[in-house]
Amino acid sequence: MKKFMRTRPPPTPAHPAQNSNGLSKGGGVRHERDGHHSTMSRYWSGSDEDRVPPGPLWEDPDFGLQLPERRRATHNVVWLRPHELCLRPRFLGDTSVDAPHQEETEQAVQIETEPPDQFAARWCVEVGEVGCSALCSAAAALALTPRLLARVAPPQSFRNGYTGRFRFQFWVFGSWREVCIDDRLPARATRTPHNARLLVSRSGLADDFTLPLLEKAYAKLHGSYGALAGASASVARALQELTGGVVQSFSPPRQPPRLLLQVLHSALPRSTIIIATTTEKESVGRRLRNGLIAGQAYCVTGLARVREESNTEAGGALVRLRAPSGRGEWAGAWARGSAQWRALAAADRDLLESRATQPGHFWMSFADFARAFGRLELVHVGPDDWLREPSLQSKRAWRAVVARRRWRPGYNAGGPPSAPTAHANPQFQLQVPRGEPDECHVVVSVMQQYTVGARPTRLHAIGFALYELPPSAPPARPHLAHGFAELRPLDVTHECAAREVATFFTVPSGRYLLVPHTRLPHTSAAFLLRILTDRHTDVWEVNEDNAIIRDIAAEFEQEGWPVPKDMQSIVNKLLRKQETEEVEGEAVAEGLRCWRGRPSVELCRALIALRDPGLTGRVSINQLPPLLALLACWRAAVAGTRCGRRVSTYRLRALLWGCGLTASNKVLECLVLRYARGTTLAPEDCLLALARLHLAHERYRCLDAKLKTNPLSLEEMILMTIYS
């Protein structure tokens, strides 16, 4: 188990040398949808500083000039660059910076000090005809955390170093992916290019092109502008791809008020961004009767309680929200100037006013909040991003653990808790130590591997279960079916075919078992497990050591067990046939033809290799009884674990325990890959796997002793690998 992965993206590569300037030399395919698009540079200012470099600007060969056919008619569309749409285009943080390689932190500081009216105008978003309202809402909400936004849209300029190429970064299944685009944007043609109207989303600042370019990069990430429409586009998904955080979604009207208020109380003091959006069927951007704007993101920034006569549990609770656009404030109860606001004591009113001084800040009652907003998104930000973003450092940071694993049929794809193979699923233990307070807030996220683009991955129904372990429970026992069946889950998530399933809960000190699973057993899928806690918590994967806990052959020799009659008759038969006191694997297989299932020659050779360190292919006849005793013990264990004529791979660990062996998760997975057919093992393959494991332990002991005096040669390594 490794700690939280670094969420910082890789260092930005340097710009290409001046002689190439990063420009396309005509090798890319040009999509001639219409004849109106820009390729050549032009001047939009008379100053040397603001002119476009001579020569052709970069054109993206991987993302053509195409719009979705199902939209309104696109015959009157031209693709223009920003300097063809206005005189002095700007990018986020490019208001007073001339250096092309400005540091990201410096750009973020500049954004933080942006005048409030300019900040509000920048994020007063108008969704275009081919725009994505979910991305616009997520980007506007992220504007209140400028360092996180600067990672998505790194420092770039329309002035020095401008080549027509812009780059953005999006989080996809645990890593940051860079997306490069050219700055040609679709617009509705008019007589003059400067009056052309963009078809993509745009900012309230006419010369700011951050949002249109971000939206184009997002469309390229998902394959096309058309992919941004429909059910697949959601604020939660956009927030995840812009932040890399663990995102939870709620529907406030459907939640019990007590639970919803508890969620806000728990999330606000911690490194969690909370975004609320309306779900009115009205067109996005329209002002509702209550003053809110449909589809606009509102950031929940605080809670307060006022003296109010109410019998409800949430009576007197106020919620503080902020609209980054500075418009669309609540116009109902507890709005500025309302009867409830005027009825407050002057001291209380001044206190609430002092806590909501930024443009777009307002208060509303918790009851109105739960009714007015249809979606609530919680973005739990990891510790690296908490350090990156100063606006979050007044909150309590999350501690985090991340694990990348895979459900593999036959090995650990055990299915839901009700399945008989559920014990085989990957398991992780959480140890919450005692402390003050004696509880821990935990966020658990299970994300299955997915792809973005023209052909998205089919998603499986996934979930996880949380169990409380008794103090006396051994660390590895839940891996066995009889130990797992004794546990009762504290919580089982509803399995759904989603990228991510996440839960936010509070647990007291103790030991807990977390088991990610799929709805259907034998499902193959990779997943990313993320565990966030607000206190120090020990988290580890349930695993076992590779060890021989009972050496049956040694017990036979040391304790002087009597040789069974059937075994002694086999030895006597071999002695009569052999001219020497040494036997080979073929002779042993021939002698065992009449003994319990006729072991194969390969199995007999593997048994002989256990007592043949000199690689002769033979063993003394006196060493045969312990090997036969070992084989008899293995056969009895296999007979006790098989169902029908074969052994389930999910019972392989129990079989190893019965034969005096323990194996790590990785070794067990390797055995399944090597010897299983589907999800079952033939009895002969089980015996062969046991022999190989014993031989591996024997080889390791010899190797450990040898390396203390002499290094291992390649030839010795090859011999040990082949003769095993």
Buried (B, 14 or more C-beta within 10 A) or exposed (E): BEEBBEBEBEEEEEBEEEEEBBBBEEEBEEBEBBEBBBBEBEEBEEEEEBBBBEEBBBBBBEBBBBBBEEBEEBEEBBBBBBBBBBEEBBBBBBEEBEEBEBEBBBBBBBBEEBEEEEBBBBBBBBBBBBBBBBBBBBBBBBBBBBBBBBBBBBBBBBBBBBBBBBBBBBBBBBEBBBBBBBBBBBBBBEEEBEEBEBBBBBBBBEEBBBBBBBBBBBBBBBBBBBBBBEEEBBBBBBBBBBBBBBBBBBEBEEBEBEEBBBBBEBBBEBBBBBBBBBBBEEEBBEBBEBBBBBBBBBBBBBBBEBEBEEEEEBBBBBBBBBBBBBBBBBBBBBBBEBEBBEEBEEEEBEEBBEEBEBBBBBBBBBBBBBEBBBBBBBBBBBBBBBBBBBEBEEBBBBBBBBBBBBBBBBBBBBBBBEBEBBBBBBBBBBBBEEEEEEBBBBBBBBBBBBEBEEEBBEBBBBBBBBBBBEEEBEEBBBBBBEBBEEBEEEEBBEBEEBBBBBBBEEBEBBBBBBBBBBBEBBBEBBBBBBBBBBBEBEBBBBBBEBEBEEBBBEBBBEEEEEBEEEBEBBBEBBBEEBEEEBBBBEBBBBBBEEBEEEBBBBBBBBBBBBBBEEEEBBBEBEBBBBBBBBBBBBBEBBEEBBEEEBBBBBBBBBBBBBBBBBBEBEBBBBBBEEBBEEBBBBBBBBBBBBBBBBBBBBBEEEBEEEEEEEEEEEEBEEEBEEBB
